[in-house]
Amino acid sequence: MSLAKRYGGKARGGHPNSRGLLLYFLPLPLLLAALLRLSGGHWMLALLLGVAFAICILAANLSRRGMLIESQALRRKLVRRSSTVPYKAMAALVLGAGVTLAAWAGTRNGLITSVIYGGFTFLGYYLRYGFDPARNSPDISAVGVTAEEVLDVLEEAESRIDAIETSARQIKQPELRQRLRRIVAAVRELLDIIEDQPSDLRRARKFLKVYLDGAQQVVAGYARTHRLGDDAALEDNFRRVLDTIETVVEEQRIKLMEHNHDDLDVKIEVLQMQLEREGVA
């Protein structure tokens, strides 16, 4: 049974936790009210309103953390252990407490009325943002790695892929851009396999780090250099490097699919030497 669903890279549709930005702006009147009370000599009220403001900002931070984890959980089955913390539910409770304190200190309401305001705030948060989804990360400790290790490698690899795509867009040659798109797609397929089969992480880790680091450097180097003018020899060198990268990636994919435990250290070292020898980085 698959341990994880497909690795989706960056969340689709923009920044997943931008929804929570409003929670940082709503408490600003409390800060203004605290300053006004302080200027009027009511330092105790100013202190209470300042505390209420700080509590609301804490709620906003908790909420954004929960929303980020939720967006990650929507695109993969593996989740970090920290995602078991109910950040959004905690944010709702903290926000309700902040509003309760603000209503009691700032408007001279009675305690019961202030608690009702806090309760409505709690309910409003739930209706607007919901609570944390119930997700259980599969236990993969039996294969010798943790979910955190797998996710760290996947996220680092994805950041390098993003850098390769950025450099590729600077290359004018359509054929080379198309080949780089194929390479990126192939590497993302490797990431899919690793997330589905976390036991492959240890033997694929070195490959991913060396391949992606070398590929990122060579593509960035060529993207910078080729803008200085056409250089047929440089372009031929770059093509040869791409040939090697495509071959090694495909062989790694086949080995992972076949659960072949032969490592690729020799071929990785060959790739490293070729990147240095061709002089395109």
Number of C-alpha atoms within 10 A of each C-alpha: 5 11 16 20 15 17 24 15 19 16 13 10 6 8 11 17 16 11 13 19 13 10 19 15 12 13 21 14 12 22 17 15 18 25 19 15 18 15 11 10 11 13 15 13 20 24 16 19 28 19 18 27 27 16 22 28 22 18 26 25 19 21 30 21 19 27 23 17 23 22 16 21 19 14 18 19 21 26 23 19 12 12 21 16 12 17 23 27 21 18 27 27 18 23 29 27 23 26 28 25 24 28 22 21 20 19 10 11 16 11 14 11 14 22 19 15 21 24 19 15 20 20 15 14 21 15 10 9 15 14 20 19 15 10 14 14 17 13 12 16 11 8 13 10 16 18 19 14 13 24 18 12 17 22 15 14 22 21 14 19 22 16 17 24 18 15 21 23 13 16 19 12 12 11 11 16 17 12 16 22 15 13 22 21 13 16 23 20 16 23 27 19 21 25 25 20 20 26 19 21 23 15 15 21 16 15 21 23 15 16 21 23 16 19 25 21 19 23 25 21 15 21 21 15 16 18 12 8 7 10 11 10 11 16 16 13 18 20 16 15 22 20 13 16 21 19 14 19 20 16 14 21 19 13 17 20 14 9 12 11 10 10 14 17 13 9 15 19 14 13 20 16 11 16 23 12 12 16 14 25 19
